[in-house]
Amino acid sequence: MSFLTSKAGSLKGEEAVIHTQPQGKLHRKLQARHLEMIAIGGTIGTGLLLRSGGAISRSGPIGALLCFSIVGLQVFGVASSIGEMATYLPVEGAFSHFPARFVTPALGFAGGWNYWFTWALTFPCEFAGIASLMAYWIDTSRVASWVWSIVFMIPLVGINLVTVTGFAETEFALCIVKILAIVLFLIVAICVWFGAGSNQGPLWFRNWDPAIVGDTSLNRFLNIGGSFTTAFFSFGGTELVGLTAGEATNPRKSVPRAINGTFYRIIIFYLGSIFMVGVLLSPTSPVLKAKSIKESPFVYVYSQIGIKFGADMMNAVIIVAATSAANSALYACARTLLRLAEDGNAPRIFAKVDKRGVPVNAVFAVTFVGLVAVAGAFGAGKDGSALTFDWLSGVISLGIMTNWMIMSFTHLRFRYGYLAQGRRIEDLPYVAPFFPYADILSLTIGFVVTIFMIISAFYTKGIDGAIWFSKSWFMDNSWTYFGVPMVIIAFIVHGSFVSGFRLVAYEDMDFETNRYVETAEELAENEAMKEKPKNLKEWAKKIWFKLF
């Protein structure tokens, strides 16, 4: 059994008071392999596989690649920052707890509820995407799209009500399918790029025409800015590893491992996919604008080399990806609401955890939000799921970026407070690289991109063609009138009437409560992982530890 510190020990050598994990709280059952797959599972979903083509069509192959590269750079910094804090203090609900603990309670309240709301909307958003995908096989005239949301939602909720391992094993299996599918796509796409299935030879970069869409520099700027919402929506979930630390066995081994692979996952899965689609198709291609999976760029590569069942295969894969993302959303929502309730920022009923370590009431709360969204899709007609997906994804994009910025600022104060109290960097189980530049870069990207997005939202047809109140504008830019005000109002209300706005002083920061204390077995395991294997038996043992 691992231990958590209960009271703050002094820096002068006093022994911290420790206790075993209290009965009825979350159970530490997530293995390293679970965390690594969860770090992928929350990200590869409908954003990359359904919406990325639209980003290339709007901003061009270089424009889309630039958007995804900038957001990917921010993701790496944010994931590393969260990893440093979560490995040292592996608590559930990190996105509300850390800002309240190291910045100000008002920011913890606003950030926590924003994070919960973002994932609460992601949950039905992914089901709306699934419903649209199912229409490829069964027309909405036969089965309304919202029905599929219910069909997929019920078993997923049931799995999350069993134990945390139910969620983890489901995510592990779904992620393997997604990873294999993306790798297969990249291999086939490279073959097509080099001329497979064509008598015209390699494509090289002839489709980079134009490389960035827009007849003027200003319009190119606006088109790139408008594609950032797709990039943020696609990358959302990379930070989930910080949330899983509270239920990880030996988080000082598993959390850093999950984070260290973030950089390579971004390059291979995201930038690799965007690059390949950009060299295979011109920005003017109707394939990029099509919303039907049958005409999507991820099916195009298979049709080029004569694989006729490519559309069916990719449709199934994207449904798997969306199910995985919904699974992660349900998990993230439940744990965030649990922490909000424990910190007094949500009704105490949501702090209840059953004997299996499942926050049942928090899970039911997320399910209720999902059902409300399904009801909205039902009210919008037989194709209501597609409209619901467009509206929700806009709010989610802004919510994701806001939470990343909050956590970057929180990490700055965490590290400065840690050093101000005379603590040593080498005592941190995981040290985020490039401090403080990674956090500063993350905040800079967030502020600049927000300006890009706001300007682009009100000039959707270029600088001379502003659109304000069309139906499509309200569907695509919901974050401007819903997401932004929600975060600001939550921060101001809590600060004005509850906690105030005073920052937590560096000397008052608590770095002991909830600090993870490893057992002798865990310490030995961590040291063994650092040693280079000397023979076949040791190599086998190392591989076993890495996998399980």
Phi, psi and omega in degrees: 000133176273168186233155174238139178287140182259325179232155182287127173269150182283168179276000183263015173104002178293142181283130179289145177280128183237160177211159178286161179303126185295146180298138178093351178270182180298145182258141181274092183233000181277123179274169181300320180296327177295313183296321180295320179287326178296322178299331177271319188299326181283352186252309184284103182209214184293336180299308180286317190273342180245323189260345186295327178300322178296325178294320178293320179296323184282316188248352181092164183298319178288321179299315179293318179297324177295315178301310183292328178291316180297314179293322177297323177296318177294320181301316182298315179296318181293315181299320179294318180296313179297321180299320180297315181288318185288332178286324179283320180232081184283085180249157173282154178068043184299332188281350170251324186289313183295314177299321179292326185278327186242355177238281178198145181303328180297321179289325176297320179295309182294315181294320180296313180290326176295318179294317178299314184294322179301312181284331176295327176280328178298324181305302178287335180298317179294324178291326175296321176297318178300317181299319178294323180291323179295336179294343176295325180267320183233113185300148181295344176290337179266314178226119180301145186298325183296336180299321181294329177300317179293318183300320181275333184289317187302308180295328181292319176296318179301318179298318182286346177271352182280283175210170178295333178291333175297314176299313186295315181292323176298314180296320180300313182293316181296322181293323178300317179299315182296316182297314179298322181292318179293318179298317179298318178301315182297320180296312180295319181298319178297320178298316179295320180300323180273007171112000179297134178079010181221146177262011181257006178082187181301147179281328187046237185241029181292338179276358175277060182217094003274155178289325175231125185284136178141137182274348176226165179298321181293318179290327174296321176299315181294320181294320177295317179301324181289343181272352181294329179298322177295319181295315180294318179297323182290323184273349182303128180117344179300331182278000184300336182300331177292332180280329183281348183301329181292346180235017182268137171284129181051065183299338180287346173262314191280321183294309178302323179298318181293324182285320185300335179273357184300315183301316182289325178295322180297314182294313186286305189281319185270297182295325177298314181294315180297319179298313184294318178297322181293328179274341181274332187229142175285149178302338179274357183295133177295342179298322181290331182271344185291140177262353178277134180298332181298334183246013184284158179297335181282350174258331182307317184297325180287322179294330181293332181249015170085019176272099189289334182270013182301320181296315179296319181295313181291327177299316178295319181296317181292326175296318176299316181298317180293322177296319178298314180296322177294322177299315178295322180297316180297317179297311182298318180298312184298316182288325178292318179293324176302312180293320178300319179291319179295329179272003178084013181258007176209160179306139185298340181300333181277356177272355181291133177232130182281180185293343177271000180084025182253125175282080192300315183294325178293323177295317179295326179297317179293320179299322179298317178299318178299319180292324177297318178296322178296320178298322177296320178295322178297318180291337182276358177105185187296333178256023184297332181297323179294318178294319178298319179299314181298317183292314184293320184297330178294314179296320182298319182302312180293321180298320179297310182297320179300316180292325176297317180294320178299316182289328176294316178294321178299319180294323175304313181288325176303310183292317180295322177292321178300314180288324181297333179271010176081018180275160186256137179300323183293348177275350176287132181294334176217130182249120179294130181287158172062032175284141356269006189296324180296320179291317179296319178297319178299315179294320179296314178301316181300313182292314182294316181294324177301317178297316176305311185294319181295314179297315181295328182295329183259001176226064186288344178243030180097175186294336180261007183224067180288140175238131185246310192229033176282161180298317181295326179296316180295328179286321187272341186235039182298335181295333185290323184251356181237307185293309183299309180300326183299315181293315182297315181296317180300317180294314183292317182297312182294319179293324183283322188249348185237297193250340189083180185244008184291134178287146175293125181294147180304318183289343180265355182292138182262112180252013183247317181300127181077006177294136185279130178245118185283150173281168178299323180294319180292320177299317179295320179296317180295319179293323179296325180292336181279337184281144178281129181301142183255341181211179184298321180297317180291324175297317179297319180294320180295318178296320178299314178297321181295324182278324190233000000 
